[in-house]
């Protein structure tokens, strides 16, 4: 039997996928546009809004979302890692002070793989770059 050719690497223009564990806001229902927008604002404050493309969410995994970002984003390193809510929120509640969001590389490297895993695309709209010094974030 002939040996199968190896799968080619993703194209240069294929976006990168990151997993956000415990996304802000706490116990967010990603089906609600305002809560989705709050999460999108936080991500856009950390990295350029133009490099942030999409959110994916699986209702059976409420404490995790997958985000689609530009593969060549210069600010991706700022987004990766742990983000303590006590450090990023202006006036966190006592409960929020205990939490942190963790962002790491996703096991999926293609959009189709994300969709096949049962993740739902979540539309959001950020018309202008959010001011990170607003009410919510530092």
DOLUMZA-888646 format. One record per residue (C-alpha): residue number from 1; residue in one letter; z, y, x. Coordinates in nm, 2 decimals, always signed. Example, Ala and Ser with C-alpha at 12.3 -4.5 7.8 and 13.67 -1.06 7.14 Angstrom:
2
<rec><seq>1</seq><type>A</type><Z>+0.78</Z><Y>-0.45</Y><X>+1.23</X></rec>
<rec><seq>2</seq><type>S</type><Z>+0.71</Z><Y>-0.11</Y><X>+1.37</X></rec>
This chain:
138
<rec><seq>1</seq><type>X</type><Z>+0.00</Z><Y>+0.00</Y><X>+0.00</X></rec>
<rec><seq>2</seq><type>X</type><Z>-0.09</Z><Y>+0.34</Y><X>+0.15</X></rec>
<rec><seq>3</seq><type>X</type><Z>+0.19</Z><Y>+0.58</Y><X>+0.25</X></rec>
<rec><seq>4</seq><type>X</type><Z>+0.24</Z><Y>+0.87</Y><X>+0.02</X></rec>
<rec><seq>5</seq><type>X</type><Z>+0.17</Z><Y>+1.21</Y><X>+0.17</X></rec>
<rec><seq>6</seq><type>X</type><Z>+0.47</Z><Y>+1.43</Y><X>+0.21</X></rec>
<rec><seq>7</seq><type>X</type><Z>+0.53</Z><Y>+1.70</Y><X>-0.05</X></rec>
<rec><seq>8</seq><type>X</type><Z>+0.41</Z><Y>+2.03</Y><X>+0.08</X></rec>
<rec><seq>9</seq><type>X</type><Z>+0.66</Z><Y>+2.31</Y><X>+0.12</X></rec>
<rec><seq>10</seq><type>X</type><Z>+0.68</Z><Y>+2.58</Y><X>-0.14</X></rec>
<rec><seq>11</seq><type>X</type><Z>+0.42</Z><Y>+2.86</Y><X>-0.13</X></rec>
<rec><seq>12</seq><type>X</type><Z>+0.51</Z><Y>+3.19</Y><X>+0.04</X></rec>
<rec><seq>13</seq><type>X</type><Z>+0.51</Z><Y>+3.37</Y><X>-0.29</X></rec>
<rec><seq>14</seq><type>X</type><Z>+0.73</Z><Y>+3.11</Y><X>-0.46</X></rec>
<rec><seq>15</seq><type>X</type><Z>+1.06</Z><Y>+3.26</Y><X>-0.54</X></rec>
<rec><seq>16</seq><type>X</type><Z>+1.40</Z><Y>+3.13</Y><X>-0.42</X></rec>
<rec><seq>17</seq><type>X</type><Z>+1.66</Z><Y>+2.99</Y><X>-0.65</X></rec>
<rec><seq>18</seq><type>X</type><Z>+2.03</Z><Y>+3.06</Y><X>-0.61</X></rec>
<rec><seq>19</seq><type>X</type><Z>+2.32</Z><Y>+2.91</Y><X>-0.81</X></rec>
<rec><seq>20</seq><type>X</type><Z>+2.60</Z><Y>+3.14</Y><X>-0.92</X></rec>
<rec><seq>21</seq><type>X</type><Z>+2.93</Z><Y>+2.96</Y><X>-0.99</X></rec>
<rec><seq>22</seq><type>X</type><Z>+3.17</Z><Y>+3.14</Y><X>-1.22</X></rec>
<rec><seq>23</seq><type>X</type><Z>+2.94</Z><Y>+3.44</Y><X>-1.29</X></rec>
<rec><seq>24</seq><type>X</type><Z>+3.09</Z><Y>+3.76</Y><X>-1.42</X></rec>
<rec><seq>25</seq><type>X</type><Z>+3.19</Z><Y>+3.83</Y><X>-1.70</X></rec>
<rec><seq>26</seq><type>X</type><Z>+3.46</Z><Y>+3.56</Y><X>-1.75</X></rec>
<rec><seq>27</seq><type>X</type><Z>+3.36</Z><Y>+3.30</Y><X>-2.02</X></rec>
<rec><seq>28</seq><type>X</type><Z>+3.04</Z><Y>+3.49</Y><X>-2.08</X></rec>
<rec><seq>29</seq><type>X</type><Z>+2.81</Z><Y>+3.36</Y><X>-2.35</X></rec>
<rec><seq>30</seq><type>X</type><Z>+2.47</Z><Y>+3.40</Y><X>-2.18</X></rec>
<rec><seq>31</seq><type>X</type><Z>+2.30</Z><Y>+3.39</Y><X>-2.52</X></rec>
<rec><seq>32</seq><type>X</type><Z>+2.45</Z><Y>+3.74</Y><X>-2.59</X></rec>
<rec><seq>33</seq><type>X</type><Z>+2.21</Z><Y>+4.01</Y><X>-2.44</X></rec>
<rec><seq>34</seq><type>X</type><Z>+2.50</Z><Y>+4.25</Y><X>-2.34</X></rec>
<rec><seq>35</seq><type>X</type><Z>+2.68</Z><Y>+3.98</Y><X>-2.14</X></rec>
<rec><seq>36</seq><type>X</type><Z>+2.36</Z><Y>+3.88</Y><X>-1.97</X></rec>
<rec><seq>37</seq><type>X</type><Z>+2.29</Z><Y>+4.24</Y><X>-1.88</X></rec>
<rec><seq>38</seq><type>X</type><Z>+2.64</Z><Y>+4.28</Y><X>-1.73</X></rec>
<rec><seq>39</seq><type>X</type><Z>+2.57</Z><Y>+3.98</Y><X>-1.50</X></rec>
<rec><seq>40</seq><type>X</type><Z>+2.22</Z><Y>+4.12</Y><X>-1.41</X></rec>
<rec><seq>41</seq><type>X</type><Z>+2.37</Z><Y>+4.46</Y><X>-1.33</X></rec>
<rec><seq>42</seq><type>X</type><Z>+2.62</Z><Y>+4.30</Y><X>-1.08</X></rec>
<rec><seq>43</seq><type>X</type><Z>+2.34</Z><Y>+4.11</Y><X>-0.91</X></rec>
<rec><seq>44</seq><type>X</type><Z>+2.12</Z><Y>+4.42</Y><X>-0.90</X></rec>
<rec><seq>45</seq><type>X</type><Z>+2.40</Z><Y>+4.61</Y><X>-0.74</X></rec>
<rec><seq>46</seq><type>X</type><Z>+2.43</Z><Y>+4.36</Y><X>-0.46</X></rec>
<rec><seq>47</seq><type>X</type><Z>+2.05</Z><Y>+4.32</Y><X>-0.40</X></rec>
<rec><seq>48</seq><type>X</type><Z>+1.74</Z><Y>+4.53</Y><X>-0.48</X></rec>
<rec><seq>49</seq><type>X</type><Z>+1.66</Z><Y>+4.51</Y><X>-0.84</X></rec>
<rec><seq>50</seq><type>X</type><Z>+1.29</Z><Y>+4.45</Y><X>-0.76</X></rec>
<rec><seq>51</seq><type>X</type><Z>+1.39</Z><Y>+4.13</Y><X>-0.58</X></rec>
<rec><seq>52</seq><type>X</type><Z>+1.57</Z><Y>+3.99</Y><X>-0.88</X></rec>
<rec><seq>53</seq><type>X</type><Z>+1.34</Z><Y>+3.82</Y><X>-1.12</X></rec>
<rec><seq>54</seq><type>X</type><Z>+1.51</Z><Y>+3.59</Y><X>-1.37</X></rec>
<rec><seq>55</seq><type>X</type><Z>+1.82</Z><Y>+3.42</Y><X>-1.50</X></rec>
<rec><seq>56</seq><type>X</type><Z>+1.84</Z><Y>+3.06</Y><X>-1.61</X></rec>
<rec><seq>57</seq><type>X</type><Z>+2.13</Z><Y>+2.90</Y><X>-1.80</X></rec>
<rec><seq>58</seq><type>X</type><Z>+2.22</Z><Y>+2.56</Y><X>-1.93</X></rec>
<rec><seq>59</seq><type>X</type><Z>+2.45</Z><Y>+2.58</Y><X>-2.23</X></rec>
<rec><seq>60</seq><type>X</type><Z>+2.63</Z><Y>+2.26</Y><X>-2.13</X></rec>
<rec><seq>61</seq><type>X</type><Z>+2.73</Z><Y>+2.42</Y><X>-1.79</X></rec>
<rec><seq>62</seq><type>X</type><Z>+2.89</Z><Y>+2.75</Y><X>-1.90</X></rec>
<rec><seq>63</seq><type>X</type><Z>+3.03</Z><Y>+2.84</Y><X>-1.56</X></rec>
<rec><seq>64</seq><type>X</type><Z>+2.70</Z><Y>+2.83</Y><X>-1.38</X></rec>
<rec><seq>65</seq><type>X</type><Z>+2.37</Z><Y>+3.02</Y><X>-1.39</X></rec>
<rec><seq>66</seq><type>X</type><Z>+2.06</Z><Y>+3.00</Y><X>-1.17</X></rec>
<rec><seq>67</seq><type>X</type><Z>+1.90</Z><Y>+3.32</Y><X>-1.06</X></rec>
<rec><seq>68</seq><type>X</type><Z>+1.54</Z><Y>+3.36</Y><X>-0.93</X></rec>
<rec><seq>69</seq><type>X</type><Z>+1.50</Z><Y>+3.60</Y><X>-0.64</X></rec>
<rec><seq>70</seq><type>X</type><Z>+1.23</Z><Y>+3.70</Y><X>-0.40</X></rec>
<rec><seq>71</seq><type>X</type><Z>+1.20</Z><Y>+3.46</Y><X>-0.11</X></rec>
<rec><seq>72</seq><type>X</type><Z>+1.17</Z><Y>+3.74</Y><X>+0.14</X></rec>
<rec><seq>73</seq><type>X</type><Z>+1.45</Z><Y>+3.96</Y><X>+0.00</X></rec>
<rec><seq>74</seq><type>X</type><Z>+1.63</Z><Y>+4.14</Y><X>+0.28</X></rec>
<rec><seq>75</seq><type>X</type><Z>+1.96</Z><Y>+4.15</Y><X>+0.08</X></rec>
<rec><seq>76</seq><type>X</type><Z>+1.99</Z><Y>+3.78</Y><X>+0.00</X></rec>
<rec><seq>77</seq><type>X</type><Z>+2.25</Z><Y>+3.73</Y><X>+0.27</X></rec>
<rec><seq>78</seq><type>X</type><Z>+2.47</Z><Y>+3.99</Y><X>+0.10</X></rec>
<rec><seq>79</seq><type>X</type><Z>+2.45</Z><Y>+3.80</Y><X>-0.23</X></rec>
<rec><seq>80</seq><type>X</type><Z>+2.53</Z><Y>+3.45</Y><X>-0.08</X></rec>
<rec><seq>81</seq><type>X</type><Z>+2.90</Z><Y>+3.35</Y><X>-0.05</X></rec>
<rec><seq>82</seq><type>X</type><Z>+3.21</Z><Y>+3.43</Y><X>-0.25</X></rec>
<rec><seq>83</seq><type>X</type><Z>+3.27</Z><Y>+3.75</Y><X>-0.43</X></rec>
<rec><seq>84</seq><type>X</type><Z>+3.63</Z><Y>+3.81</Y><X>-0.54</X></rec>
<rec><seq>85</seq><type>X</type><Z>+3.64</Z><Y>+3.99</Y><X>-0.87</X></rec>
<rec><seq>86</seq><type>X</type><Z>+3.94</Z><Y>+4.19</Y><X>-0.76</X></rec>
<rec><seq>87</seq><type>X</type><Z>+3.72</Z><Y>+4.35</Y><X>-0.49</X></rec>
<rec><seq>88</seq><type>X</type><Z>+3.41</Z><Y>+4.42</Y><X>-0.70</X></rec>
<rec><seq>89</seq><type>X</type><Z>+3.56</Z><Y>+4.54</Y><X>-1.03</X></rec>
<rec><seq>90</seq><type>X</type><Z>+3.72</Z><Y>+4.88</Y><X>-1.07</X></rec>
<rec><seq>91</seq><type>X</type><Z>+4.00</Z><Y>+4.78</Y><X>-1.30</X></rec>
<rec><seq>92</seq><type>X</type><Z>+4.03</Z><Y>+4.41</Y><X>-1.32</X></rec>
<rec><seq>93</seq><type>X</type><Z>+4.27</Z><Y>+4.24</Y><X>-1.56</X></rec>
<rec><seq>94</seq><type>X</type><Z>+4.54</Z><Y>+4.01</Y><X>-1.42</X></rec>
<rec><seq>95</seq><type>X</type><Z>+4.33</Z><Y>+3.71</Y><X>-1.53</X></rec>
<rec><seq>96</seq><type>X</type><Z>+4.01</Z><Y>+3.85</Y><X>-1.36</X></rec>
<rec><seq>97</seq><type>X</type><Z>+4.19</Z><Y>+3.91</Y><X>-1.03</X></rec>
<rec><seq>98</seq><type>X</type><Z>+4.23</Z><Y>+3.54</Y><X>-0.99</X></rec>
<rec><seq>99</seq><type>X</type><Z>+3.85</Z><Y>+3.46</Y><X>-1.01</X></rec>
<rec><seq>100</seq><type>X</type><Z>+3.56</Z><Y>+3.48</Y><X>-0.77</X></rec>
<rec><seq>101</seq><type>X</type><Z>+3.19</Z><Y>+3.42</Y><X>-0.81</X></rec>
<rec><seq>102</seq><type>X</type><Z>+3.03</Z><Y>+3.19</Y><X>-0.56</X></rec>
<rec><seq>103</seq><type>X</type><Z>+2.66</Z><Y>+3.22</Y><X>-0.49</X></rec>
<rec><seq>104</seq><type>X</type><Z>+2.48</Z><Y>+2.95</Y><X>-0.29</X></rec>
<rec><seq>105</seq><type>X</type><Z>+2.13</Z><Y>+2.80</Y><X>-0.25</X></rec>
<rec><seq>106</seq><type>X</type><Z>+2.01</Z><Y>+2.60</Y><X>-0.54</X></rec>
<rec><seq>107</seq><type>X</type><Z>+1.90</Z><Y>+2.24</Y><X>-0.51</X></rec>
<rec><seq>108</seq><type>X</type><Z>+1.58</Z><Y>+2.33</Y><X>-0.69</X></rec>
<rec><seq>109</seq><type>X</type><Z>+1.30</Z><Y>+2.50</Y><X>-0.50</X></rec>
<rec><seq>110</seq><type>X</type><Z>+1.04</Z><Y>+2.53</Y><X>-0.78</X></rec>
<rec><seq>111</seq><type>X</type><Z>+1.06</Z><Y>+2.70</Y><X>-1.12</X></rec>
<rec><seq>112</seq><type>X</type><Z>+0.93</Z><Y>+2.39</Y><X>-1.28</X></rec>
<rec><seq>113</seq><type>X</type><Z>+1.22</Z><Y>+2.18</Y><X>-1.13</X></rec>
<rec><seq>114</seq><type>X</type><Z>+1.47</Z><Y>+2.43</Y><X>-1.28</X></rec>
<rec><seq>115</seq><type>X</type><Z>+1.31</Z><Y>+2.40</Y><X>-1.62</X></rec>
<rec><seq>116</seq><type>X</type><Z>+1.30</Z><Y>+2.02</Y><X>-1.61</X></rec>
<rec><seq>117</seq><type>X</type><Z>+1.67</Z><Y>+2.02</Y><X>-1.53</X></rec>
<rec><seq>118</seq><type>X</type><Z>+1.73</Z><Y>+2.17</Y><X>-1.88</X></rec>
<rec><seq>119</seq><type>X</type><Z>+1.79</Z><Y>+2.53</Y><X>-1.77</X></rec>
<rec><seq>120</seq><type>X</type><Z>+1.68</Z><Y>+2.79</Y><X>-2.02</X></rec>
<rec><seq>121</seq><type>X</type><Z>+1.51</Z><Y>+3.11</Y><X>-1.92</X></rec>
<rec><seq>122</seq><type>X</type><Z>+1.72</Z><Y>+3.41</Y><X>-2.02</X></rec>
<rec><seq>123</seq><type>X</type><Z>+1.54</Z><Y>+3.74</Y><X>-2.05</X></rec>
<rec><seq>124</seq><type>X</type><Z>+1.72</Z><Y>+4.06</Y><X>-1.95</X></rec>
<rec><seq>125</seq><type>X</type><Z>+1.61</Z><Y>+4.41</Y><X>-1.90</X></rec>
<rec><seq>126</seq><type>X</type><Z>+1.73</Z><Y>+4.66</Y><X>-1.64</X></rec>
<rec><seq>127</seq><type>X</type><Z>+1.51</Z><Y>+4.96</Y><X>-1.70</X></rec>
<rec><seq>128</seq><type>X</type><Z>+1.65</Z><Y>+5.16</Y><X>-1.40</X></rec>
<rec><seq>129</seq><type>X</type><Z>+1.86</Z><Y>+5.07</Y><X>-1.10</X></rec>
<rec><seq>130</seq><type>X</type><Z>+2.22</Z><Y>+5.06</Y><X>-1.22</X></rec>
<rec><seq>131</seq><type>X</type><Z>+2.47</Z><Y>+5.29</Y><X>-1.07</X></rec>
<rec><seq>132</seq><type>X</type><Z>+2.73</Z><Y>+5.06</Y><X>-0.90</X></rec>
<rec><seq>133</seq><type>X</type><Z>+2.98</Z><Y>+5.34</Y><X>-0.92</X></rec>
<rec><seq>134</seq><type>X</type><Z>+2.99</Z><Y>+5.33</Y><X>-1.30</X></rec>
<rec><seq>135</seq><type>X</type><Z>+3.28</Z><Y>+5.21</Y><X>-1.51</X></rec>
<rec><seq>136</seq><type>X</type><Z>+3.25</Z><Y>+4.84</Y><X>-1.42</X></rec>
<rec><seq>137</seq><type>X</type><Z>+3.18</Z><Y>+4.79</Y><X>-1.05</X></rec>
<rec><seq>138</seq><type>X</type><Z>+3.31</Z><Y>+4.95</Y><X>-0.73</X></rec>
